[in-house]
Amino acid sequence: MDRLIYTAMNGAQRTLEQQDVITNNLANVNTSGFREQLAYYRSVPVTSEDGAQTRVGTATVTPGSRFQPGTMAETGNALDVAIAGQGWFAVRALDGQEAYTRAGDLVVNAQNQLVTQSGLPVLSADGQAIEIPDRGTVTFSSDGQLTALGAGDNPRDIQVMGQLKMVNPPAADLLRGQDGLFRMSSGAPAPADPSVRMVSGFIEKSNVNPAEAMVAMIANARRFETQMKVIQDAGVREDRANSLLSFNG
């Protein structure tokens, strides 16, 4: 009986872990540039001290993320940018490390720096934060070059403010952090890739399919209920067995 309970309990725990991943994906269905996180089950044999296999448990494995691009949404906002095809924008994370994101809905903060919606500085090709002239009009080219014209300036005085650092490392070399940003598994910054292109006036939506996420959430809920029912039935059978033993005694 104990084997039945522990096997069902193990499965229920893995179901809840996977449900957390699906819930996080669903919560970020409207987060620009979000990459769907993947989580799968795998079997884990349980063996006795003499090496005999007694039962099979389960474990949740999160192999990575789904890197397929999301759909493009036109906004007309000059500070909204999106990677065309493969690639990433480089930002400075809160831990001071260089990190990568597909979210291109940028803003200018109070210090006139170009930052993400969460306030992270967007990095230039030389790894520095990008400053924008006060109330300046910003224009991006497809290779990430940024030009700005200050308020009241002559159009001939347009300034080149730098170039966005865009990278395209292999997906296998990227690790997702707790903050949702990606970093190189080696810990070293990825080199800028001049072949990466971007478009302005667009943002990339999340690549999470809400319908698929809802179906997976419902399937997990039903699976959890089944596992709880197995545990309850095992308890009922144990009570009956104890009653018979008490009667025979």
C-alpha positions as CSV (number, residue, x, y, z in Angstrom):
1,M,0.0,0.0,0.0
2,D,2.8,2.4,0.9
3,R,4.3,1.9,-2.6
4,L,1.0,2.9,-4.2
5,I,0.7,6.1,-2.0
6,Y,4.2,7.2,-2.6
7,T,4.0,6.6,-6.4
8,A,0.8,8.6,-6.6
9,M,2.1,11.3,-4.4
10,N,5.2,11.6,-6.5
11,G,3.1,11.9,-9.7
12,A,0.9,14.6,-8.0
13,Q,4.0,16.6,-7.0
14,R,5.3,16.5,-10.6
15,T,1.9,17.5,-11.9
16,L,1.9,20.6,-9.6
17,E,5.4,21.5,-10.8
18,Q,4.4,21.3,-14.4
19,Q,1.2,23.3,-13.6
20,D,3.4,26.1,-12.2
21,V,5.3,26.3,-15.5
22,I,2.1,26.3,-17.6
23,T,0.5,29.0,-15.3
24,N,3.6,31.2,-15.7
25,N,3.4,30.8,-19.5
26,L,-0.3,31.7,-19.5
27,A,0.4,34.7,-17.2
28,N,2.9,36.0,-19.8
29,V,0.7,35.5,-22.9
30,N,0.7,39.3,-23.3
31,T,4.3,40.0,-22.3
32,S,6.2,41.2,-25.4
33,G,9.1,38.9,-26.5
34,F,8.3,36.2,-23.9
35,R,9.6,32.8,-24.7
36,E,7.4,29.8,-23.6
37,Q,9.0,27.6,-21.0
38,L,8.9,23.9,-21.5
39,A,8.6,21.2,-18.9
40,Y,8.2,17.4,-19.4
41,Y,8.0,14.3,-17.2
42,R,10.6,11.6,-17.2
43,S,10.5,8.2,-15.4
44,V,12.8,7.6,-12.5
45,P,13.3,3.9,-11.5
46,V,13.3,3.4,-7.7
47,T,15.6,0.5,-6.6
48,S,16.0,-1.3,-3.3
49,E,19.3,-1.7,-1.5
50,D,20.0,-5.0,-3.3
51,G,19.5,-3.2,-6.7
52,A,16.1,-4.6,-7.5
53,Q,13.7,-2.2,-9.1
54,T,10.7,-1.7,-6.8
55,R,8.7,0.9,-8.7
56,V,9.0,3.8,-11.1
57,G,8.6,7.4,-10.0
58,T,8.5,10.6,-12.0
59,A,10.5,13.8,-12.2
60,T,9.8,17.1,-14.0
61,V,12.5,18.1,-16.5
62,T,12.6,21.7,-17.9
63,P,14.8,21.3,-21.0
64,G,14.6,24.9,-22.0
65,S,12.3,27.3,-23.9
66,R,10.5,27.4,-27.2
67,F,12.4,29.8,-29.3
68,Q,10.0,30.2,-32.2
69,P,9.3,33.9,-32.8
70,G,6.0,35.4,-31.7
71,T,3.8,37.4,-34.0
72,M,4.6,41.0,-34.9
73,A,2.2,43.8,-33.8
74,E,2.5,47.2,-35.4
75,T,2.4,50.1,-32.9
76,G,3.7,53.1,-34.8
77,N,5.7,54.0,-31.7
78,A,9.2,55.1,-32.6
79,L,10.7,53.4,-29.5
80,D,9.0,50.0,-30.2
81,V,11.5,47.7,-31.9
82,A,11.4,44.0,-32.8
83,I,14.0,41.5,-34.0
84,A,13.3,40.3,-37.6
85,G,14.0,36.6,-37.4
86,Q,16.6,35.2,-35.0
87,G,18.5,37.3,-32.5
88,W,18.3,39.2,-29.2
89,F,18.6,42.6,-27.7
90,A,21.3,43.0,-25.1
91,V,20.5,44.7,-21.7
92,R,22.1,45.2,-18.4
93,A,20.4,43.0,-15.8
94,L,19.9,43.9,-12.2
95,D,22.8,41.7,-11.2
96,G,25.1,43.8,-13.5
97,Q,25.5,41.0,-16.0
98,E,24.7,41.3,-19.7
99,A,21.5,39.5,-20.5
100,Y,19.3,39.1,-23.6
101,T,15.6,39.7,-24.3
102,R,13.3,39.8,-27.3
103,A,11.1,42.5,-25.6
104,G,11.5,45.7,-27.6
105,D,8.9,48.0,-26.1
106,L,11.5,50.6,-25.0
107,V,11.2,53.9,-23.1
108,V,13.4,56.7,-22.1
109,N,13.9,57.0,-18.3
110,A,14.3,60.1,-16.1
111,Q,18.1,60.0,-16.7
112,N,17.5,60.1,-20.5
113,Q,18.7,56.5,-20.9
114,L,17.1,54.0,-23.3
115,V,15.6,51.3,-21.1
116,T,13.2,48.4,-21.2
117,Q,9.7,48.5,-19.6
118,S,11.2,47.1,-16.4
119,G,13.9,49.8,-16.3
120,L,16.9,47.8,-17.6
121,P,19.4,49.8,-19.7
122,V,19.6,48.7,-23.3
123,L,23.2,48.2,-24.3
124,S,25.0,49.6,-27.3
125,A,27.5,47.7,-29.5
126,D,30.3,48.7,-27.1
127,G,28.4,47.4,-24.1
128,Q,27.4,50.8,-22.7
129,A,24.0,52.4,-21.8
130,I,22.5,54.6,-24.5
131,E,21.6,58.2,-23.7
132,I,18.9,60.1,-25.6
133,P,18.8,63.9,-25.9
134,D,16.2,65.5,-23.7
135,R,12.8,65.3,-25.5
136,G,14.7,64.0,-28.6
137,T,13.1,62.3,-31.6
138,V,14.6,58.8,-32.0
139,T,15.0,56.9,-35.2
140,F,16.3,53.3,-35.7
141,S,17.8,51.7,-38.8
142,S,17.5,48.0,-39.5
143,D,21.0,47.3,-38.3
144,G,20.2,48.9,-34.9
145,Q,21.9,52.2,-35.5
146,L,20.1,54.9,-33.4
147,T,19.9,58.5,-34.4
148,A,18.2,61.3,-32.4
149,L,17.2,64.9,-33.0
150,G,16.9,67.1,-29.9
151,A,13.8,69.2,-29.4
152,G,14.0,72.5,-31.4
153,D,17.2,71.3,-33.2
154,N,17.8,71.9,-36.9
155,P,17.1,68.6,-38.8
156,R,20.6,68.9,-40.2
157,D,21.9,68.5,-36.6
158,I,20.7,64.9,-36.3
159,Q,23.0,62.9,-34.0
160,V,24.1,59.3,-34.2
161,M,23.7,58.0,-30.7
162,G,25.2,54.6,-31.2
163,Q,24.0,51.1,-32.3
164,L,22.0,48.6,-30.4
165,K,23.9,45.5,-29.5
166,M,22.1,42.6,-31.1
167,V,23.4,39.0,-30.7
168,N,22.4,35.6,-32.0
169,P,24.1,32.8,-30.0
170,P,23.0,29.2,-30.4
171,A,19.9,28.4,-28.4
172,A,21.8,25.6,-26.7
173,D,24.2,28.2,-25.2
174,L,21.4,30.2,-23.5
175,L,20.1,29.8,-20.0
176,R,16.9,31.4,-18.7
177,G,17.3,33.2,-15.4
178,Q,14.7,33.7,-12.7
179,D,14.2,37.2,-14.0
180,G,13.0,35.8,-17.4
181,L,16.1,37.1,-19.2
182,F,18.6,34.8,-21.0
183,R,22.3,34.6,-20.4
184,M,25.2,32.8,-21.9
185,S,25.8,29.5,-20.1
186,S,29.6,30.3,-20.3
187,G,29.0,33.5,-18.3
188,A,30.8,35.5,-21.0
189,P,28.9,38.1,-23.1
190,A,27.9,37.0,-26.5
191,P,29.5,38.9,-29.4
192,A,27.4,41.3,-31.5
193,D,26.1,39.8,-34.7
194,P,26.0,42.3,-37.6
195,S,23.6,40.0,-39.5
196,V,20.8,40.4,-37.0
197,R,18.1,42.8,-38.3
198,M,15.3,44.7,-36.5
199,V,12.3,46.8,-37.4
200,S,10.9,49.9,-35.6
201,G,7.3,50.7,-34.9
202,F,6.6,47.0,-34.1
203,I,6.8,44.8,-31.1
204,E,7.0,41.0,-30.9
205,K,4.3,39.3,-28.9
206,S,4.7,36.3,-26.7
207,N,5.1,33.0,-28.5
208,V,2.7,31.3,-26.0
209,N,-0.4,29.8,-27.5
210,P,-3.1,30.6,-24.9
211,A,-5.5,27.8,-26.2
212,E,-2.8,25.1,-25.9
213,A,-1.8,26.4,-22.5
214,M,-5.4,26.3,-21.3
215,V,-5.8,22.7,-22.6
216,A,-2.6,21.7,-20.8
217,M,-3.7,23.3,-17.6
218,I,-7.1,21.4,-17.7
219,A,-5.4,18.1,-18.5
220,N,-3.0,18.6,-15.5
221,A,-5.9,19.4,-13.2
222,R,-7.7,16.2,-14.2
223,R,-4.4,14.2,-13.8
224,F,-3.9,15.6,-10.3
225,E,-7.5,14.7,-9.3
226,T,-6.9,11.1,-10.5
227,Q,-3.8,10.9,-8.4
228,M,-5.6,12.2,-5.4
229,K,-8.4,9.7,-5.9
230,V,-5.8,6.9,-6.0
231,I,-4.4,8.0,-2.7
232,Q,-7.9,8.2,-1.1
233,D,-8.8,4.8,-2.4
234,A,-5.5,3.4,-0.9
235,G,-6.5,4.9,2.4
236,V,-9.9,3.3,2.3
237,R,-8.5,-0.1,1.5
238,E,-6.0,0.3,4.4
239,D,-8.8,1.2,6.8
240,R,-10.7,-1.9,5.7
241,A,-7.7,-4.1,6.2
242,N,-7.1,-2.7,9.7
243,S,-10.8,-3.4,10.5
244,L,-10.4,-7.0,9.4
245,L,-7.3,-7.5,11.5
246,S,-9.0,-5.9,14.5
247,F,-12.0,-8.3,14.1
248,N,-9.8,-11.3,13.7
249,G,-7.8,-10.3,16.8
